[in-house]
Amino acid sequence: MAHDAPARDGLSPDPAALYTAGMPRLACAVAIITLLLFIRAAAAAPSAADGAWIARCMAQLAEAHADAKERRLNCTCMHENFEDNEAATQSEMEHMFPPLHLFCRGQAGW
């Protein structure tokens, strides 16, 4: 006796049809997510003023920590996460908001 496929009850969707119909949606979703990530990366690129602030911050930390990569990560984190960062120096930020200071040091691997 041959094994017959289960009868369709009219309520259950055909899995093959769902797979075929879902592919364009999946491709569209992937394209949108990729576009959003690209836009976010472009928006996150530092301006000249941001770069100058980060360079000053790195210079301030040069005596305390020799590794340039870790100093850059720390300064970038402080700059991105502190509101009104143009008005404050790196040292002032550390004193005004110690949790952020400790978080950024951790992110930098100190």
Stockholm file with secondary structure:
# STOCKHOLM 1.0

chainA/1-110         MAHDAPARDGLSPDPAALYTAGMPRLACAVAIITLLLFIRAAAAAPSAADGAWIARCMAQLAEAHADAKERRLNCTCMHENFEDNEAATQSEMEHMFPPLHLFCRGQAGW
#=GR chainA/1-110 SS CCCCCCCCCSSSCCHHHHHHHHHHHHHHHHHHHHHHHHHHHHHHSCCHHHHHHHHHHHHHHTTTCCCHHHHHHHHHHHHHHSTTTTTSCHHHHHHHCHHHHHHHHHHHTC
#=GC SS_cons         CCCCCCCCCSSSCCHHHHHHHHHHHHHHHHHHHHHHHHHHHHHHSCCHHHHHHHHHHHHHHTTTCCCHHHHHHHHHHHHHHSTTTTTSCHHHHHHHCHHHHHHHHHHHTC
//
